[in-house]
């Protein structure tokens, strides 16, 4: 598993936000929080997708 610094994580999140803003989309706070957990290795991307699906489908 790749260990990223807080600085690297912040840069990744800011890049994603900037890309989304170009498309006129604002990143929801919950998405940012889950993204940070994935980047820190606290959860897998698959777990994050399941949490998002559970939140919006159920």
N, C-alpha and C positions, 0 to 999 in steps of 0.2 A: 504494500500500500504506500502511495506517495504521501509524504508529510509536507504540508504547505504552511508557510508562515501566515500570520494574520495579515501582513502587508500584501502577500500574494493573493490571499483570499479576497481582500478588499478590492484589489485591482481587477480580479476576475469578475466580481459582482458589479463593479462600476462599468466594465466593458459590456457586460450583458445588458445592464440598464440602459446604457447609451444606444446600443443596437436596437433594443425594444422601443426606446423613445423616438428613434428615427422612423420607426414604423407606426408611431402614434399609440403605442401600448405602454401602460405603466405597470411595472412589476409589483404585484401584491406583496405586502409584508410577509405573509405566510410563505410565499414562494422564495423570498430572499432568505428567510430563516431556514427553510428546508435545504436550500442550496448551500448555505454555510455548513449545515450538518453533514451534507454529502462531502463537501470539500475538506472538512476536518476529519473525515473517516468515521464519524459517529454513526451514520446510517449509510446503506447502499442506495444507489440511484433507483433500484427496483423498489426498495422500501419507500422512498420518497414518492414515486409514482403511485404506489398503492395508497399512501396517506392522502395524496391529492384526490385520487379517484374516490376514495371513501368519503372525503369531505364534500365533494360536489355531486356524487351519484346517490348517496344515501340520505 
